[in-house]
Amino acid sequence: MTIYLKKNRRNSTSQIAVYDLATHTENKQSYTGQTITRGKQLAMTFKLSDAKFAEFSTGLGQFTKAGKLWSFKNDYYEPDDTGGNYGHETCTQKPILLSAPANGKIPVTNR
């Protein structure tokens, strides 16, 4: 899965940063949502965009930096009619390319 974060500068402050979130999976599913950060803490909410009835997910995580690359560990919960599921994931920033993407989004990869 690849996660793209695009900073929403209008709604961000020096203490709180807000991002639009978009993810793309290997099986062509997409999720969209928002992320808010304070220091190295993050919270996110997103929905499955190609479902007939939207399913929402919520995550809580912590950023760390190894060398020049950022990563975050995320605990998430996804409710559904059968009680939902939860889990943990670690997402690591891809190395920065020589030129920035035209859309200004920063890719982060889930492993």
Secondary structure, 3 states (H helix, E strand, C coil): CEEEEEECHHHCCCCEEEEEEEEECCCCCEEEEEEEEECCEEEEEEEECCCCCCCEEEEEEEEEEECCEEEEEEEEEECCCCCCEEEEEEEEECCCCCCCCCCCCEEEEEC
